[in-house]
Amino acid sequence: PLASASPTGGAGCPYTYIVEPDDTGLFRIAIDLGYDPEFWIKIAEANNLTEPWLVYPGDELTIPCP
């Protein structure tokens, strides 16, 4: 999954992450990217997502700075 991440500013964050076909939700994306499991909340907030389990391949997510 890290291959789909591309820095968009400063010290590598925030950056854009493209959802992969095997991604099952923000919780799993946070873990796969090496963040604390609770980091999914910050990802949801950064993307104004109210249903964080509904992500689809090809979606672009902003991954905020931890």
PyMOL commands that set and color helices and strands:
alter all, ss='L'
color gray80, all
select helices_A, chain A and resi 2-4+26-32+37-46
alter helices_A, ss='H'
color red, helices_A
select strands_A, chain A and resi 5-7+15-18+60-63
alter strands_A, ss='S'
color yellow, strands_A
deselect
rebuild
show_as cartoon
